[in-house]
Amino acid sequence: MYGLFLAKVATVVVAIGALILLIFILRQKKGGYKGELQLSDLGEEYRAMRRSMQEARMDDAALKAWQKQQKKEEKEKAKRQKDAAKNGGGEIKPCLYVIDFKGSMDAHEVGALREEISAVLAVAKNGDEVLLRLESPGGVVHGYGLAASQLQRLRQAGVRLTVAVDKVAASGGYMMACVADRIVAAPFAIIGSIGVVAQIPNFNRWLKKNDVDVELHTAGEFKRTLTMLGENTEQGREKFREELNVTHQLFKQFVSQQRPSLDVDSVATGEHWYGAQAKDKGLVDAIGTSDDLLIAEMENHDVIGVRFAPRKRLMDRFAIGLTEGADRLMLRWWQRSVRPEM
């Protein structure tokens, strides 16, 4: 009897869970999967942090007096703003829009980037600027090519763009960075890697050893150059290398167009450099961190963080989680293979 009771309870729980899941899925379908734009006042967040730190260093008497003075100043400021609004005037600061791009190998983040840039361009005025905090070791050519094209929309609209690299902007990441009016890199950020690489495993000998035949039929001489399962030819290898070289030339031309003063041939060797070295070679314009840039701009700009958060299905979240985990693992391997650790 007790076992039968537990079975009934379990059945009811599963049924309720299934109903909740069904409602959740239907709501997602009804609301669509595009996502939402999230804005944050980074200037106010910084000032709140600074106030908290200042208060922590005061005794009770000093804190009480300081808070009283702060309230008085805030009231006076609010009154001035109200009077200015009535008279149709008042100081309007230019805005610095802050966008983050942490790129993966497939550059799927470009979907959010295009929404964020469209949002900025919808309201940008003369004097407004964009700061892109960029972190990427590169990835697929078409994905990062589209990401760079999205950044070009800002330049074409006359919105000044600064790219800050705290960790890495290599290969496709540098393709994005070079679009900027100014590139600022941390002293030990990894910069460059203007090159193209591709590799493919081939299991043909193993298949032959196990008496497995693979047939590949194509229409067009170079519809397929290299294959994982079939027997690769020297002609196919040569064509594959030719395509890599063509892509490399396009990459070099793009960088040269964005940074005409740069000696592209001397840096388009596939090598990468630390920030300080990259500045000497003309790959970046200044050395510093994104934090220093933000704090320096807060006095003269309203600093607004812009983030587009796409809605994702449960399966999409699971798949993206696996992909991001693999990307982080590959990034660690890549960084360990190209530079010594400390």
PAMI-305971 format. One line per field, with one value per residue (C-alpha): residue in three letters; z, y, x. Coordinates in steps of 0.25 Angstrom, whole numbers, plus 5000, padded with zeros to 4 digits. Example, Ala and Ser with C-alpha at 12.3 -4.5 7.8 and 13.67 -1.06 7.14 Angstrom:
rest [ala_ser] $
c3 [5031_5029] $
c2 [4982_4996] $
c1 [5049_5055] $
END
This chain:
rest [met_tyr_gly_leu_phe_leu_ala_lys_val_ala_thr_val_val_val_ala_ile_gly_ala_leu_ile_leu_leu_ile_phe_ile_leu_arg_gln_lys_lys_gly_gly_tyr_lys_gly_glu_leu_gln_leu_ser_asp_leu_gly_glu_glu_tyr_arg_ala_met_arg_arg_ser_met_gln_glu_ala_arg_met_asp_asp_ala_ala_leu_lys_ala_trp_gln_lys_gln_gln_lys_lys_glu_glu_lys_glu_lys_ala_lys_arg_gln_lys_asp_ala_ala_lys_asn_gly_gly_gly_glu_ile_lys_pro_cys_leu_tyr_val_ile_asp_phe_lys_gly_ser_met_asp_ala_his_glu_val_gly_ala_leu_arg_glu_glu_ile_ser_ala_val_leu_ala_val_ala_lys_asn_gly_asp_glu_val_leu_leu_arg_leu_glu_ser_pro_gly_gly_val_val_his_gly_tyr_gly_leu_ala_ala_ser_gln_leu_gln_arg_leu_arg_gln_ala_gly_val_arg_leu_thr_val_ala_val_asp_lys_val_ala_ala_ser_gly_gly_tyr_met_met_ala_cys_val_ala_asp_arg_ile_val_ala_ala_pro_phe_ala_ile_ile_gly_ser_ile_gly_val_val_ala_gln_ile_pro_asn_phe_asn_arg_trp_leu_lys_lys_asn_asp_val_asp_val_glu_leu_his_thr_ala_gly_glu_phe_lys_arg_thr_leu_thr_met_leu_gly_glu_asn_thr_glu_gln_gly_arg_glu_lys_phe_arg_glu_glu_leu_asn_val_thr_his_gln_leu_phe_lys_gln_phe_val_ser_gln_gln_arg_pro_ser_leu_asp_val_asp_ser_val_ala_thr_gly_glu_his_trp_tyr_gly_ala_gln_ala_lys_asp_lys_gly_leu_val_asp_ala_ile_gly_thr_ser_asp_asp_leu_leu_ile_ala_glu_met_glu_asn_his_asp_val_ile_gly_val_arg_phe_ala_pro_arg_lys_arg_leu_met_asp_arg_phe_ala_ile_gly_leu_thr_glu_gly_ala_asp_arg_leu_met_leu_arg_trp_trp_gln_arg_ser_val_arg_pro_glu_met] $
c3 [5000_5004_4991_4983_4990_4986_4972_4972_4978_4968_4956_4961_4963_4949_4943_4950_4945_4931_4931_4937_4926_4915_4920_4920_4906_4901_4908_4901_4887_4890_4894_4883_4884_4880_4894_4901_4902_4916_4919_4932_4937_4939_4944_4955_4959_4960_4968_4977_4979_4982_4993_5000_5001_5006_5016_5021_5025_5034_5048_5052_5054_5041_5034_5039_5035_5021_5018_5022_5013_5002_5003_5002_4990_4983_4986_4980_4968_4966_4967_4957_4947_4949_4947_4935_4929_4931_4923_4912_4915_4924_4922_4914_4914_4902_4904_4904_4901_4906_4899_4903_4892_4897_4885_4883_4871_4864_4867_4870_4879_4866_4867_4880_4875_4863_4872_4882_4870_4864_4878_4879_4865_4867_4878_4876_4875_4871_4882_4886_4886_4887_4896_4892_4902_4893_4897_4886_4880_4867_4860_4847_4836_4832_4847_4850_4837_4840_4854_4848_4838_4849_4856_4842_4843_4855_4847_4835_4844_4850_4864_4870_4873_4884_4886_4899_4900_4914_4910_4896_4882_4872_4858_4856_4869_4863_4850_4859_4867_4855_4851_4863_4863_4875_4881_4895_4900_4914_4915_4914_4905_4893_4880_4866_4859_4846_4839_4834_4839_4836_4839_4837_4841_4831_4834_4821_4824_4836_4828_4817_4828_4833_4819_4819_4805_4804_4792_4789_4777_4773_4761_4760_4760_4773_4780_4791_4793_4805_4812_4826_4820_4806_4800_4798_4786_4784_4775_4786_4796_4787_4784_4799_4802_4791_4797_4811_4804_4797_4811_4817_4806_4808_4823_4821_4811_4821_4833_4823_4819_4834_4839_4827_4835_4839_4832_4829_4823_4835_4845_4836_4839_4848_4860_4872_4882_4896_4897_4899_4888_4879_4882_4877_4864_4862_4864_4876_4879_4895_4907_4918_4923_4920_4935_4934_4921_4927_4940_4932_4923_4934_4938_4923_4919_4923_4923_4919_4918_4906_4906_4897_4904_4894_4899_4898_4898_4908_4898_4892_4906_4908_4895_4896_4910_4904_4893_4902_4911_4899_4895_4908_4908_4894_4898_4910_4901_4891_4901_4907_4894_4889_4901_4914_4927_4940] $
c2 [5000_5010_5007_5009_5022_5027_5023_5032_5043_5042_5042_5054_5061_5057_5062_5075_5077_5074_5084_5095_5092_5092_5106_5111_5106_5112_5125_5126_5123_5134_5144_5141_5138_5151_5156_5170_5182_5184_5198_5202_5215_5211_5225_5225_5211_5216_5228_5219_5210_5222_5228_5214_5214_5228_5225_5213_5221_5231_5230_5232_5247_5250_5241_5248_5261_5257_5250_5263_5271_5261_5262_5277_5277_5267_5276_5288_5280_5275_5290_5295_5284_5287_5302_5299_5289_5300_5310_5300_5300_5292_5285_5272_5263_5255_5240_5229_5216_5203_5190_5177_5166_5153_5145_5130_5122_5123_5137_5135_5147_5156_5155_5162_5172_5176_5179_5187_5196_5198_5203_5213_5218_5220_5231_5235_5250_5259_5257_5243_5232_5216_5208_5194_5185_5174_5160_5149_5140_5140_5129_5127_5137_5140_5142_5152_5158_5161_5166_5176_5181_5184_5193_5200_5204_5213_5219_5222_5229_5238_5232_5231_5217_5213_5198_5194_5181_5176_5161_5157_5162_5153_5148_5151_5159_5168_5169_5175_5184_5191_5197_5206_5221_5217_5204_5203_5191_5186_5184_5169_5168_5158_5166_5162_5149_5154_5141_5129_5115_5102_5088_5075_5061_5050_5036_5030_5020_5015_5012_5005_4997_4993_4990_5002_5009_5024_5030_5044_5050_5065_5073_5084_5081_5088_5086_5079_5080_5073_5062_5055_5041_5040_5040_5054_5058_5068_5076_5077_5081_5092_5098_5098_5105_5115_5118_5121_5130_5138_5139_5144_5155_5160_5160_5169_5178_5180_5184_5193_5200_5203_5206_5212_5216_5202_5194_5182_5173_5174_5169_5160_5148_5141_5146_5152_5162_5167_5181_5189_5182_5184_5199_5200_5193_5202_5191_5199_5214_5214_5206_5205_5197_5199_5202_5214_5219_5218_5226_5237_5239_5239_5254_5259_5248_5240_5226_5216_5201_5195_5180_5171_5159_5149_5139_5125_5112_5102_5093_5105_5109_5095_5095_5109_5105_5093_5102_5112_5102_5096_5110_5113_5100_5103_5117_5112_5102_5113_5123_5112_5108_5121_5128_5124_5125_5132] $
c1 [5000_5011_5018_5005_5003_5018_5015_5003_5010_5021_5011_5004_5018_5022_5009_5010_5024_5021_5009_5018_5029_5018_5013_5027_5030_5017_5020_5033_5027_5017_5027_5037_5052_5058_5062_5063_5071_5078_5083_5091_5097_5111_5115_5104_5109_5123_5119_5111_5123_5132_5122_5121_5137_5137_5126_5134_5146_5138_5134_5120_5120_5128_5119_5106_5112_5116_5103_5096_5105_5102_5087_5088_5097_5087_5076_5083_5087_5072_5067_5077_5073_5059_5061_5069_5058_5048_5056_5059_5074_5083_5096_5094_5107_5111_5108_5119_5112_5119_5118_5124_5128_5134_5136_5135_5141_5128_5125_5111_5111_5110_5095_5095_5105_5097_5085_5094_5099_5086_5081_5092_5091_5076_5079_5094_5096_5108_5119_5114_5124_5125_5135_5135_5142_5147_5152_5154_5165_5158_5150_5142_5145_5130_5126_5137_5136_5121_5125_5136_5125_5116_5126_5128_5114_5118_5130_5121_5111_5121_5121_5135_5139_5149_5153_5159_5166_5169_5173_5173_5169_5176_5173_5158_5158_5168_5160_5149_5159_5166_5152_5153_5157_5166_5171_5175_5182_5186_5201_5201_5189_5191_5190_5191_5192_5188_5188_5179_5180_5172_5174_5166_5168_5168_5164_5166_5177_5170_5158_5166_5172_5159_5153_5144_5142_5138_5132_5131_5124_5125_5121_5131_5146_5149_5135_5143_5158_5161_5152_5153_5149_5154_5168_5173_5181_5193_5184_5174_5184_5190_5176_5173_5186_5183_5169_5176_5186_5174_5167_5180_5182_5168_5171_5183_5176_5165_5175_5182_5170_5166_5180_5187_5199_5202_5213_5204_5214_5223_5212_5203_5212_5202_5211_5205_5210_5208_5201_5214_5221_5208_5208_5223_5219_5206_5196_5190_5190_5191_5194_5184_5172_5157_5155_5164_5157_5143_5147_5154_5142_5132_5134_5130_5121_5108_5113_5103_5105_5097_5095_5085_5081_5075_5064_5068_5061_5065_5072_5079_5084_5089_5096_5102_5107_5115_5120_5125_5132_5139_5143_5149_5156_5162_5166_5174_5181_5184_5189_5198_5203_5207_5212_5219_5211_5215] $
END
